[in-house]
Amino acid sequence: MIKLEENKGISRYLILMMAILAGVSVANLYYNQPLLELIRMDFSVTEVQANLISVITQIGYATGLFLIIPMGDLYSYTATNKIKNKKSSLLSYVFFSV
């Protein structure tokens, strides 16, 4: 684990690692767009229905940014983890019970 020293700033390695991870997570939203036409043909759905894949993915990402990230400022690390665990358990139950 990287230890940060007071008044020393963030190391270049840590900044580079965070930049790469942020870029990969945002790029993940757009990986499906070149495949939408193939998805549309394979599943025999309309263009609007196929485009909903990208729209819903981006809405989910934005919702996470606006609702989950600010919890880090409001709650302690352990309280945030408990909330995340409960939410992920509930979502897993909902998705896998269908």
N, CA, C and O atoms as a GROMACS GRO file, in nm:
protein
  392
    1MET      N    1   0.084  -0.117   0.000
    1MET     CA    2   0.000   0.000   0.000
    1MET      C    3   0.089   0.124   0.000
    1MET      O    4   0.191   0.129   0.069
    2ILE      N    5   0.050   0.222  -0.076
    2ILE     CA    6   0.126   0.346  -0.086
    2ILE      C    7   0.089   0.436   0.032
    2ILE      O    8  -0.028   0.460   0.059
    3LYS      N    9   0.192   0.484   0.101
    3LYS     CA   10   0.167   0.574   0.214
    3LYS      C   11   0.195   0.717   0.171
    3LYS      O   12   0.300   0.747   0.115
    4LEU      N   13   0.100   0.802   0.197
    4LEU     CA   14   0.116   0.943   0.164
    4LEU      C   15   0.171   1.018   0.284
    4LEU      O   16   0.130   0.995   0.398
    5GLU      N   17   0.266   1.107   0.256
    5GLU     CA   18   0.323   1.187   0.364
    5GLU      C   19   0.259   1.325   0.362
    5GLU      O   20   0.223   1.378   0.256
    6GLU      N   21   0.244   1.380   0.480
    6GLU     CA   22   0.179   1.510   0.492
    6GLU      C   23   0.261   1.619   0.422
    6GLU      O   24   0.383   1.625   0.436
    7ASN      N   25   0.192   1.704   0.347
    7ASN     CA   26   0.251   1.816   0.274
    7ASN      C   27   0.354   1.776   0.169
    7ASN      O   28   0.438   1.858   0.131
    8LYS      N   29   0.348   1.654   0.121
    8LYS     CA   30   0.441   1.609   0.017
    8LYS      C   31   0.371   1.595  -0.118
    8LYS      O   32   0.439   1.587  -0.221
    9GLY      N   33   0.238   1.592  -0.122
    9GLY     CA   34   0.165   1.575  -0.246
    9GLY      C   35   0.152   1.428  -0.284
    9GLY      O   36   0.194   1.339  -0.210
   10ILE      N   37   0.095   1.407  -0.400
   10ILE     CA   38   0.074   1.271  -0.449
   10ILE      C   39   0.187   1.237  -0.546
   10ILE      O   40   0.228   1.321  -0.626
   11SER      N   41   0.237   1.116  -0.538
   11SER     CA   42   0.348   1.075  -0.624
   11SER      C   43   0.301   1.064  -0.769
   11SER      O   44   0.182   1.046  -0.796
   12ARG      N   45   0.395   1.074  -0.861
   12ARG     CA   46   0.364   1.062  -1.004
   12ARG      C   47   0.305   0.926  -1.036
   12ARG      O   48   0.215   0.914  -1.118
   13TYR      N   49   0.357   0.823  -0.971
   13TYR     CA   50   0.307   0.688  -0.994
   13TYR      C   51   0.159   0.678  -0.959
   13TYR      O   52   0.081   0.620  -1.035
   14LEU      N   53   0.120   0.733  -0.846
   14LEU     CA   54  -0.019   0.727  -0.802
   14LEU      C   55  -0.109   0.808  -0.895
   14LEU      O   56  -0.220   0.764  -0.927
   15ILE      N   57  -0.064   0.924  -0.939
   15ILE     CA   58  -0.142   1.006  -1.032
   15ILE      C   59  -0.160   0.932  -1.165
   15ILE      O   60  -0.269   0.929  -1.220
   16LEU      N   61  -0.052   0.871  -1.215
   16LEU     CA   62  -0.060   0.796  -1.340
   16LEU      C   63  -0.155   0.678  -1.328
   16LEU      O   64  -0.235   0.653  -1.418
   17MET      N   65  -0.147   0.606  -1.216
   17MET     CA   66  -0.235   0.492  -1.194
   17MET      C   67  -0.382   0.536  -1.188
   17MET      O   68  -0.468   0.471  -1.248
   18MET      N   69  -0.411   0.643  -1.117
   18MET     CA   70  -0.549   0.692  -1.107
   18MET      C   71  -0.600   0.741  -1.243
   18MET      O   72  -0.716   0.721  -1.276
   19ALA      N   73  -0.513   0.806  -1.322
   19ALA     CA   74  -0.554   0.854  -1.454
   19ALA      C   75  -0.587   0.738  -1.547
   19ALA      O   76  -0.685   0.743  -1.621
   20ILE      N   77  -0.505   0.634  -1.543
   20ILE     CA   78  -0.531   0.516  -1.628
   20ILE      C   79  -0.661   0.449  -1.586
   20ILE      O   80  -0.742   0.413  -1.672
   21LEU      N   81  -0.682   0.431  -1.457
   21LEU     CA   82  -0.805   0.366  -1.410
   21LEU      C   83  -0.928   0.448  -1.443
   21LEU      O   84  -1.032   0.393  -1.480
   22ALA      N   85  -0.919   0.579  -1.430
   22ALA     CA   86  -1.033   0.665  -1.465
   22ALA      C   87  -1.060   0.657  -1.614
   22ALA      O   88  -1.176   0.650  -1.655
   23GLY      N   89  -0.957   0.658  -1.696
   23GLY     CA   90  -0.975   0.649  -1.841
   23GLY      C   91  -1.037   0.518  -1.883
   23GLY      O   92  -1.125   0.515  -1.970
   24VAL      N   93  -0.993   0.408  -1.824
   24VAL     CA   94  -1.048   0.277  -1.858
   24VAL      C   95  -1.194   0.266  -1.815
   24VAL      O   96  -1.276   0.212  -1.889
   25SER      N   97  -1.227   0.318  -1.697
   25SER     CA   98  -1.365   0.308  -1.651
   25SER      C   99  -1.460   0.392  -1.736
   25SER      O  100  -1.573   0.351  -1.760
   26VAL      N  101  -1.416   0.508  -1.782
   26VAL     CA  102  -1.501   0.590  -1.867
   26VAL      C  103  -1.507   0.532  -2.008
   26VAL      O  104  -1.612   0.533  -2.072
   27ALA      N  105  -1.394   0.482  -2.058
   27ALA     CA  106  -1.393   0.421  -2.192
   27ALA      C  107  -1.485   0.300  -2.198
   27ALA      O  108  -1.541   0.269  -2.303
   28ASN      N  109  -1.501   0.232  -2.086
   28ASN     CA  110  -1.588   0.116  -2.080
   28ASN      C  111  -1.732   0.149  -2.118
   28ASN      O  112  -1.805   0.062  -2.165
   29LEU      N  113  -1.773   0.273  -2.099
   29LEU     CA  114  -1.908   0.315  -2.136
   29LEU      C  115  -1.927   0.315  -2.287
   29LEU      O  116  -2.040   0.301  -2.335
   30TYR      N  117  -1.820   0.331  -2.361
   30TYR     CA  118  -1.831   0.349  -2.505
   30TYR      C  119  -1.789   0.227  -2.586
   30TYR      O  120  -1.800   0.230  -2.709
   31TYR      N  121  -1.742   0.121  -2.523
   31TYR     CA  122  -1.697   0.002  -2.596
   31TYR      C  123  -1.811  -0.065  -2.673
   31TYR      O  124  -1.785  -0.128  -2.775
   32ASN      N  125  -1.933  -0.054  -2.627
   32ASN     CA  126  -2.045  -0.123  -2.693
   32ASN      C  127  -2.097  -0.050  -2.816
   32ASN      O  128  -2.168  -0.110  -2.897
   33GLN      N  129  -2.065   0.077  -2.833
   33GLN     CA  130  -2.125   0.155  -2.941
   33GLN      C  131  -2.091   0.105  -3.081
   33GLN      O  132  -2.180   0.105  -3.166
   34PRO      N  133  -1.968   0.063  -3.110
   34PRO     CA  134  -1.943   0.009  -3.244
   34PRO      C  135  -2.017  -0.123  -3.270
   34PRO      O  136  -2.034  -0.162  -3.386
   35LEU      N  137  -2.061  -0.189  -3.166
   35LEU     CA  138  -2.127  -0.319  -3.180
   35LEU      C  139  -2.279  -0.310  -3.184
   35LEU      O  140  -2.346  -0.412  -3.199
   36LEU      N  141  -2.333  -0.190  -3.170
   36LEU     CA  142  -2.479  -0.177  -3.159
   36LEU      C  143  -2.552  -0.228  -3.283
   36LEU      O  144  -2.659  -0.287  -3.270
   37GLU      N  145  -2.497  -0.206  -3.400
   37GLU     CA  146  -2.564  -0.255  -3.522
   37GLU      C  147  -2.565  -0.408  -3.526
   37GLU      O  148  -2.664  -0.468  -3.565
   38LEU      N  149  -2.456  -0.469  -3.484
   38LEU     CA  150  -2.452  -0.616  -3.478
   38LEU      C  151  -2.549  -0.670  -3.372
   38LEU      O  152  -2.616  -0.770  -3.393
   39ILE      N  153  -2.554  -0.602  -3.260
   39ILE     CA  154  -2.648  -0.642  -3.154
   39ILE      C  155  -2.791  -0.630  -3.204
   39ILE      O  156  -2.873  -0.718  -3.179
   40ARG      N  157  -2.820  -0.521  -3.275
   40ARG     CA  158  -2.955  -0.499  -3.328
   40ARG      C  159  -2.995  -0.610  -3.423
   40ARG      O  160  -3.107  -0.661  -3.416
   41MET      N  161  -2.904  -0.649  -3.512
   41MET     CA  162  -2.936  -0.755  -3.609
   41MET      C  163  -2.948  -0.891  -3.541
   41MET      O  164  -3.038  -0.968  -3.574
   42ASP      N  165  -2.858  -0.923  -3.448
   42ASP     CA  166  -2.861  -1.053  -3.382
   42ASP      C  167  -2.986  -1.074  -3.297
   42ASP      O  168  -3.041  -1.184  -3.294
   43PHE      N  169  -3.030  -0.969  -3.229
   43PHE     CA  170  -3.146  -0.982  -3.141
   43PHE      C  171  -3.276  -0.938  -3.205
   43PHE      O  172  -3.381  -0.941  -3.141
   44SER      N  173  -3.270  -0.897  -3.332
   44SER     CA  174  -3.388  -0.854  -3.408
   44SER      C  175  -3.468  -0.748  -3.331
   44SER      O  176  -3.588  -0.762  -3.310
   45VAL      N  177  -3.399  -0.643  -3.291
   45VAL     CA  178  -3.464  -0.532  -3.223
   45VAL      C  179  -3.447  -0.407  -3.307
   45VAL      O  180  -3.368  -0.403  -3.401
   46THR      N  181  -3.523  -0.305  -3.272
   46THR     CA  182  -3.514  -0.180  -3.347
   46THR      C  183  -3.385  -0.106  -3.309
   46THR      O  184  -3.319  -0.138  -3.211
   47GLU      N  185  -3.353  -0.006  -3.389
   47GLU     CA  186  -3.234   0.074  -3.363
   47GLU      C  187  -3.245   0.148  -3.230
   47GLU      O  188  -3.147   0.162  -3.157
   48VAL      N  189  -3.365   0.196  -3.200
   48VAL     CA  190  -3.388   0.268  -3.074
   48VAL      C  191  -3.364   0.175  -2.955
   48VAL      O  192  -3.301   0.213  -2.857
   49GLN      N  193  -3.415   0.053  -2.964
   49GLN     CA  194  -3.396  -0.042  -2.854
   49GLN      C  195  -3.249  -0.077  -2.836
   49GLN      O  196  -3.202  -0.089  -2.723
   50ALA      N  197  -3.177  -0.093  -2.945
   50ALA     CA  198  -3.034  -0.123  -2.935
   50ALA      C  199  -2.958  -0.005  -2.876
   50ALA      O  200  -2.865  -0.024  -2.798
   51ASN      N  201  -2.996   0.116  -2.911
   51ASN     CA  202  -2.929   0.235  -2.859
   51ASN      C  203  -2.955   0.256  -2.710
   51ASN      O  204  -2.879   0.325  -2.643
   52LEU      N  205  -3.062   0.196  -2.660
   52LEU     CA  206  -3.090   0.207  -2.517
   52LEU      C  207  -2.980   0.144  -2.432
   52LEU      O  208  -2.963   0.179  -2.316
   53ILE      N  209  -2.904   0.050  -2.491
   53ILE     CA  210  -2.793  -0.011  -2.418
   53ILE      C  211  -2.694   0.096  -2.374
   53ILE      O  212  -2.655   0.102  -2.258
   54SER      N  213  -2.655   0.182  -2.468
   54SER     CA  214  -2.560   0.289  -2.435
   54SER      C  215  -2.621   0.391  -2.342
   54SER      O  216  -2.556   0.438  -2.248
   55VAL      N  217  -2.746   0.426  -2.367
   55VAL     CA  218  -2.811   0.528  -2.285
   55VAL      C  219  -2.824   0.484  -2.141
   55VAL      O  220  -2.793   0.560  -2.050
   56ILE      N  221  -2.869   0.362  -2.119
   56ILE     CA  222  -2.889   0.312  -1.983
   56ILE      C  223  -2.755   0.295  -1.912
   56ILE      O  224  -2.744   0.320  -1.792
   57THR      N  225  -2.652   0.252  -1.986
   57THR     CA  226  -2.519   0.240  -1.927
   57THR      C  227  -2.468   0.375  -1.879
   57THR      O  228  -2.415   0.386  -1.768
   58GLN      N  229  -2.485   0.478  -1.960
   58GLN     CA  230  -2.437   0.610  -1.922
   58GLN      C  231  -2.521   0.671  -1.810
   58GLN      O  232  -2.467   0.742  -1.725
   59ILE      N  233  -2.650   0.645  -1.809
   59ILE     CA  234  -2.735   0.692  -1.699
   59ILE      C  235  -2.691   0.626  -1.568
   59ILE      O  236  -2.686   0.692  -1.463
   60GLY      N  237  -2.661   0.497  -1.573
   60GLY     CA  238  -2.614   0.427  -1.454
   60GLY      C  239  -2.482   0.482  -1.403
   60GLY      O  240  -2.462   0.496  -1.282
   61TYR      N  241  -2.392   0.514  -1.494
   61TYR     CA  242  -2.263   0.571  -1.455
   61TYR      C  243  -2.283   0.708  -1.391
   61TYR      O  244  -2.224   0.738  -1.287
   62ALA      N  245  -2.366   0.791  -1.452
   62ALA     CA  246  -2.392   0.925  -1.397
   62ALA      C  247  -2.460   0.916  -1.261
   62ALA      O  248  -2.429   0.993  -1.171
   63THR      N  249  -2.552   0.823  -1.246
   63THR     CA  250  -2.619   0.804  -1.118
   63THR      C  251  -2.517   0.765  -1.011
   63THR      O  252  -2.524   0.814  -0.898
   64GLY      N  253  -2.424   0.679  -1.046
   64GLY     CA  254  -2.320   0.642  -0.952
   64GLY      C  255  -2.235   0.760  -0.912
   64GLY      O  256  -2.199   0.775  -0.795
   65LEU      N  257  -2.202   0.844  -1.009
   65LEU     CA  258  -2.121   0.962  -0.977
   65LEU      C  259  -2.194   1.056  -0.882
   65LEU      O  260  -2.134   1.109  -0.789
   66PHE      N  261  -2.322   1.075  -0.906
   66PHE     CA  262  -2.397   1.172  -0.826
   66PHE      C  263  -2.443   1.118  -0.691
   66PHE      O  264  -2.462   1.196  -0.597
   67LEU      N  265  -2.463   0.987  -0.680
   67LEU     CA  266  -2.518   0.933  -0.556
   67LEU      C  267  -2.418   0.858  -0.470
   67LEU      O  268  -2.422   0.870  -0.347
   68ILE      N  269  -2.329   0.783  -0.530
   68ILE     CA  270  -2.240   0.697  -0.452
   68ILE      C  271  -2.112   0.770  -0.412
   68ILE      O  272  -2.068   0.758  -0.297
   69ILE      N  273  -2.051   0.842  -0.502
   69ILE     CA  274  -1.923   0.907  -0.472
   69ILE      C  275  -1.934   1.009  -0.358
   69ILE      O  276  -1.844   1.011  -0.273
   70PRO      N  277  -2.037   1.093  -0.352
   70PRO     CA  278  -2.044   1.187  -0.239
   70PRO      C  279  -2.056   1.120  -0.103
   70PRO      O  280  -2.032   1.185  -0.001
   71MET      N  281  -2.093   0.993  -0.097
   71MET     CA  282  -2.102   0.925   0.032
   71MET      C  283  -1.966   0.919   0.099
   71MET      O  284  -1.958   0.911   0.222
   72GLY      N  285  -1.857   0.922   0.020
   72GLY     CA  286  -1.724   0.920   0.079
   72GLY      C  287  -1.696   1.043   0.164
   72GLY      O  288  -1.616   1.037   0.257
   73ASP      N  289  -1.761   1.153   0.133
   73ASP     CA  290  -1.744   1.275   0.211
   73ASP      C  291  -1.838   1.281   0.331
   73ASP      O  292  -1.810   1.350   0.429
   74LEU      N  293  -1.948   1.210   0.322
   74LEU     CA  294  -2.049   1.218   0.428
   74LEU      C  295  -2.031   1.114   0.538
   74LEU      O  296  -2.063   1.140   0.654
   75TYR      N  297  -1.981   0.996   0.502
   75TYR     CA  298  -1.974   0.886   0.597
   75TYR      C  299  -1.832   0.836   0.609
   75TYR      O  300  -1.748   0.860   0.523
   76SER      N  301  -1.806   0.765   0.719
   76SER     CA  302  -1.674   0.704   0.738
   76SER      C  303  -1.657   0.588   0.642
   76SER      O  304  -1.754   0.542   0.581
   77TYR      N  305  -1.536   0.541   0.628
   77TYR     CA  306  -1.505   0.432   0.535
   77TYR      C  307  -1.584   0.306   0.568
   77TYR      O  308  -1.635   0.240   0.478
   78THR      N  309  -1.593   0.271   0.695
   78THR     CA  310  -1.663   0.149   0.732
   78THR      C  311  -1.813   0.160   0.709
   78THR      O  312  -1.876   0.064   0.667
   79ALA      N  313  -1.870   0.276   0.737
   79ALA     CA  314  -2.014   0.295   0.713
   79ALA      C  315  -2.044   0.290   0.564
   79ALA      O  316  -2.145   0.233   0.522
   80THR      N  317  -1.957   0.349   0.483
   80THR     CA  318  -1.976   0.347   0.338
   80THR      C  319  -1.968   0.205   0.286
   80THR      O  320  -2.048   0.167   0.200
   81ASN      N  321  -1.874   0.126   0.335
   81ASN     CA  322  -1.863  -0.013   0.291
   81ASN      C  323  -1.986  -0.094   0.328
   81ASN      O  324  -2.030  -0.178   0.249
   82LYS      N  325  -2.041  -0.070   0.445
   82LYS     CA  326  -2.162  -0.143   0.485
   82LYS      C  327  -2.277  -0.110   0.392
   82LYS      O  328  -2.353  -0.198   0.352
   83ILE      N  329  -2.291   0.017   0.356
   83ILE     CA  330  -2.398   0.059   0.265
   83ILE      C  331  -2.377  -0.003   0.127
   83ILE      O  332  -2.472  -0.053   0.067
   84LYS      N  333  -2.255   0.001   0.077
   84LYS     CA  334  -2.225  -0.058  -0.054
   84LYS      C  335  -2.253  -0.207  -0.055
   84LYS      O  336  -2.308  -0.259  -0.152
   85ASN      N  337  -2.214  -0.277   0.053
   85ASN     CA  338  -2.238  -0.420   0.060
   85ASN      C  339  -2.387  -0.452   0.059
   85ASN      O  340  -2.430  -0.546  -0.006
   86LYS      N  341  -2.465  -0.373   0.132
   86LYS     CA  342  -2.610  -0.395   0.134
   86LYS      C  343  -2.670  -0.369  -0.003
   86LYS      O  344  -2.755  -0.445  -0.049
   87LYS      N  345  -2.627  -0.260  -0.068
   87LYS     CA  346  -2.680  -0.229  -0.201
   87LYS      C  347  -2.642  -0.335  -0.303
   87LYS      O  348  -2.725  -0.376  -0.383
   88SER      N  349  -2.516  -0.380  -0.300
   88SER     CA  350  -2.474  -0.480  -0.398
   88SER      C  351  -2.544  -0.612  -0.372
   88SER      O  352  -2.577  -0.683  -0.467
   89SER      N  353  -2.568  -0.647  -0.247
   89SER     CA  354  -2.642  -0.770  -0.216
   89SER      C  355  -2.785  -0.760  -0.267
   89SER      O  356  -2.837  -0.856  -0.324
   90LEU      N  357  -2.848  -0.646  -0.246
   90LEU     CA  358  -2.984  -0.627  -0.292
   90LEU      C  359  -2.992  -0.631  -0.444
   90LEU      O  360  -3.081  -0.696  -0.500
   91LEU      N  361  -2.900  -0.563  -0.512
   91LEU     CA  362  -2.899  -0.564  -0.658
   91LEU      C  363  -2.873  -0.702  -0.713
   91LEU      O  364  -2.935  -0.743  -0.811
   92SER      N  365  -2.781  -0.776  -0.652
   92SER     CA  366  -2.753  -0.915  -0.695
   92SER      C  367  -2.878  -1.001  -0.680
   92SER      O  368  -2.910  -1.080  -0.768
   93TYR      N  369  -2.948  -0.985  -0.571
   93TYR     CA  370  -3.069  -1.062  -0.549
   93TYR      C  371  -3.174  -1.028  -0.654
   93TYR      O  372  -3.239  -1.117  -0.707
   94VAL      N  373  -3.190  -0.899  -0.685
   94VAL     CA  374  -3.290  -0.858  -0.783
   94VAL      C  375  -3.255  -0.911  -0.921
   94VAL      O  376  -3.342  -0.964  -0.990
   95PHE      N  377  -3.129  -0.896  -0.962
   95PHE     CA  378  -3.091  -0.938  -1.097
   95PHE      C  379  -3.093  -1.089  -1.114
   95PHE      O  380  -3.134  -1.138  -1.219
   96PHE      N  381  -3.050  -1.163  -1.014
   96PHE     CA  382  -3.040  -1.307  -1.029
   96PHE      C  383  -3.170  -1.379  -0.995
   96PHE      O  384  -3.182  -1.498  -1.022
   97SER      N  385  -3.266  -1.310  -0.938
   97SER     CA  386  -3.393  -1.375  -0.908
   97SER      C  387  -3.489  -1.369  -1.026
   97SER      O  388  -3.592  -1.436  -1.027
   98VAL      N  389  -3.455  -1.288  -1.126
   98VAL     CA  390  -3.545  -1.274  -1.242
   98VAL      C  391  -3.531  -1.391  -1.334
   98VAL      O  392  -3.599  -1.397  -1.436
   0.00000   0.00000   0.00000
